[in-house]
């Protein structure tokens, strides 16, 4: 005989596992430390300054 399960709890546990999988993929995609963010911002500002220094005035 088949095992009896509560469909509501099965659906909720499936939703929880799906959300956890999505959260894990987003952590990999968007998760950066504060120092990594600051470093990339600093590099961006330095490159912007460098490019602005080489612009010709019209």
Secondary structure as the mmCIF struct_conf table of DSSP 4:
data_model
#
loop_
_struct_conf.conf_type_id
_struct_conf.id
_struct_conf.beg_label_comp_id
_struct_conf.beg_label_asym_id
_struct_conf.beg_label_seq_id
_struct_conf.end_label_comp_id
_struct_conf.end_label_asym_id
_struct_conf.end_label_seq_id
HELX_LH_PP_P HELX_LH_PP_P1 UNK A 2 UNK A 4
HELX_RH_AL_P HELX_RH_AL_P1 UNK A 7 UNK A 30
HELX_RH_AL_P HELX_RH_AL_P2 UNK A 34 UNK A 53
TURN_TY1_P TURN_TY1_P1 UNK A 54 UNK A 54
HELX_LH_PP_P HELX_LH_PP_P2 UNK A 55 UNK A 57
#
